[in-house]
Amino acid sequence: MNVLVIDGHPNLAQSVANSTILAHQTQQTHWEINHVTYFNGNIKAEQDLLLRADLIVVQFPLYWSTYPAVLKKWVDDVFTYGFAFGPEGSQLKGKPVVFSITAGATEDSYSENGFNFLPFEAYQVAYEHPFRAAEVNIIDTITTFEMNAIPEEGGDLANTIALAHAHAKRVFETVNQREGHLNAPV
């Protein structure tokens, strides 16, 4: 199975959680990592990557309760009318997608009384929107909270690394489960 990982982190050199997760994913021989920070404007090439994939993993850190601007720009450019939606669009219809999200805040902070003011599900609607419009099949959303490695911000490096390893394992299990489903005899 051809797994395409869309890496939406704007600066992996400064990341602990996402760089740890992506290091695991890079070791998979049938997984292709597409770093959107290197997007050169070749929309057709990006669309072809999506079409060739049997499953897409969208990996990103939550930035102000949505995906980073670099991933938003990629989605804006690649999910075009006639490709992702519209009368001749929906070329991604039914394509399995897994969202793999890291969040520095606590899960409790995503509530009406918390720092983020709304439940996590309210923010999820926004970043899922273009994918739902493209009629993909969102098979799972894997979110790990408290992925803050910066001590000055109350983070814990060792905890973040441990959580990142556990997060990567959950992504693999989800993909492997789906792969088994795709390869099951009919």
Wavefront OBJ file of the C-alpha trace (Angstrom):
o trace
v 0.000 0.000 0.000
v 1.305 3.426 -0.973
v 1.011 5.761 2.021
v 1.501 9.479 1.434
v 2.329 11.631 4.448
v 1.583 15.317 4.010
v 3.958 17.005 6.468
v 2.528 20.380 7.391
v 5.154 21.483 9.908
v 6.717 24.820 8.908
v 10.115 24.154 10.547
v 11.067 20.587 11.459
v 14.507 21.721 12.630
v 12.779 23.371 15.606
v 10.327 20.552 16.201
v 10.638 17.741 18.713
v 7.243 16.047 18.420
v 6.687 16.218 14.651
v 10.310 15.494 13.760
v 10.237 12.408 16.018
v 6.990 11.183 14.454
v 8.244 11.820 10.916
v 11.523 10.023 11.681
v 9.463 6.891 12.364
v 7.409 7.388 9.218
v 10.505 7.898 7.058
v 11.663 4.401 8.004
v 8.646 2.867 6.257
v 9.655 1.835 2.741
v 6.155 2.198 1.280
v 5.530 5.595 2.870
v 6.316 8.761 0.935
v 6.826 11.964 2.915
v 5.768 15.181 1.208
v 7.115 18.225 3.094
v 4.793 21.039 2.044
v 7.368 23.640 3.112
v 9.232 22.660 -0.078
v 6.174 23.077 -2.307
v 7.447 24.739 -5.466
v 4.116 25.649 -6.999
v 3.832 22.545 -9.210
v 0.180 21.892 -8.454
v -0.142 19.009 -10.927
v 2.754 17.137 -9.274
v 1.128 17.549 -5.848
v -2.224 16.380 -7.176
v -0.565 13.360 -8.799
v 0.986 12.422 -5.427
v -2.466 12.490 -3.867
v -3.983 10.421 -6.665
v -1.239 7.739 -6.469
v -1.649 7.324 -2.720
v -3.703 4.458 -1.358
v -3.947 6.288 1.969
v -3.048 9.831 3.021
v -1.750 10.846 6.452
v -1.962 14.583 7.137
v 0.660 15.308 9.832
v 0.773 18.719 11.500
v 1.083 20.587 14.781
v -1.959 22.513 15.909
v -1.189 26.243 15.555
v -3.779 28.478 17.146
v -6.242 25.620 16.881
v -5.831 24.903 13.170
v -3.065 23.787 10.839
v -0.009 25.960 10.145
v -0.186 28.574 7.384
v 2.185 26.584 5.150
v -0.258 23.653 5.120
v -3.236 25.975 4.629
v -1.491 27.528 1.597
v -0.756 24.062 0.178
v -4.410 23.051 0.580
v -5.557 26.334 -1.002
v -3.277 25.774 -4.002
v -3.708 22.010 -4.497
v -7.392 21.413 -3.686
v -8.565 23.178 -6.834
v -11.929 23.360 -8.542
v -12.053 20.517 -11.032
v -9.691 18.401 -8.935
v -10.907 18.321 -5.352
v -14.430 19.611 -5.911
v -16.820 20.801 -8.599
v -18.613 18.990 -11.435
v -15.379 17.438 -12.735
v -13.755 17.400 -9.313
v -13.923 14.995 -6.410
v -10.976 13.046 -7.805
v -10.083 12.262 -4.193
v -13.555 10.915 -3.439
v -13.349 7.963 -1.061
v -9.565 8.259 -0.585
v -8.770 7.208 3.021
v -7.266 9.994 5.131
v -5.821 9.939 8.645
v -5.233 13.207 10.480
v -2.175 13.008 12.740
v -2.093 16.035 15.016
v 0.181 17.220 17.799
v -0.949 19.871 20.257
v 1.155 21.625 22.868
v -1.834 22.488 25.051
v -3.652 20.158 27.401
v -6.793 18.396 26.281
v -8.731 20.172 29.047
v -7.788 23.554 27.563
v -10.117 22.748 24.646
v -13.375 23.617 26.363
v -15.641 26.616 26.725
v -13.914 27.441 30.032
v -10.391 26.569 28.884
v -7.626 28.590 27.285
v -8.797 27.637 23.772
v -12.458 28.616 24.478
v -14.073 25.794 22.493
v -14.072 22.000 22.496
v -11.459 20.439 20.219
v -14.197 19.176 17.897
v -15.139 22.775 17.054
v -11.646 23.415 15.692
v -11.593 20.057 13.937
v -14.448 21.184 11.688
v -12.294 23.969 10.182
v -9.237 21.926 9.201
v -11.357 19.010 7.985
v -13.514 21.226 5.776
v -11.479 21.139 2.519
v -10.969 17.380 2.888
v -14.672 16.781 3.469
v -15.458 19.018 0.467
v -13.136 16.757 -1.557
v -15.231 13.802 -0.332
v -12.300 11.891 1.144
v -12.945 9.153 3.697
v -11.592 10.401 7.042
v -10.894 7.110 8.783
v -9.303 8.486 11.952
v -7.990 11.561 13.717
v -5.083 10.844 16.039
v -4.406 13.743 18.374
v -1.857 13.867 21.156
v -1.978 16.761 23.599
v 0.776 18.159 25.865
v 3.403 17.845 23.118
v 5.292 20.873 24.375
v 9.041 20.339 24.731
v 9.927 23.948 25.676
v 10.652 24.216 29.425
v 10.156 28.003 29.402
v 6.568 27.373 28.293
v 5.952 24.642 30.868
v 6.956 21.845 28.508
v 8.852 18.646 29.158
v 11.301 17.337 26.537
v 11.377 13.718 27.765
v 7.575 13.581 27.991
v 7.199 15.058 24.503
v 9.566 12.486 23.008
v 7.737 9.629 24.768
v 4.368 10.960 23.591
v 5.714 11.350 20.031
v 6.857 7.709 19.938
v 3.444 6.580 21.232
v 1.713 8.841 18.696
v 3.749 7.390 15.806
v 2.826 3.892 16.971
v -0.889 4.793 16.927
v -0.554 6.137 13.373
v 1.181 2.907 12.265
v -1.503 0.775 13.903
v -4.250 2.735 12.157
v -2.537 2.497 8.770
v -1.706 -1.199 9.230
v -5.291 -1.930 10.226
v -6.492 -0.166 7.086
v -3.859 -1.972 4.981
v -5.109 -5.301 6.302
v -8.630 -4.234 5.379
v -7.535 -3.294 1.842
v -5.671 -6.578 1.370
v -8.353 -8.810 2.871
v -9.822 -11.412 0.523
v -13.199 -10.475 -0.866
l 1 2 3 4 5 6 7 8 9 10 11 12 13 14 15 16 17 18 19 20 21 22 23 24 25 26 27 28 29 30 31 32 33 34 35 36 37 38 39 40 41 42 43 44 45 46 47 48 49 50 51 52 53 54 55 56 57 58 59 60 61 62 63 64 65 66 67 68 69 70 71 72 73 74 75 76 77 78 79 80 81 82 83 84 85 86 87 88 89 90 91 92 93 94 95 96 97 98 99 100 101 102 103 104 105 106 107 108 109 110 111 112 113 114 115 116 117 118 119 120 121 122 123 124 125 126 127 128 129 130 131 132 133 134 135 136 137 138 139 140 141 142 143 144 145 146 147 148 149 150 151 152 153 154 155 156 157 158 159 160 161 162 163 164 165 166 167 168 169 170 171 172 173 174 175 176 177 178 179 180 181 182 183 184 185 186
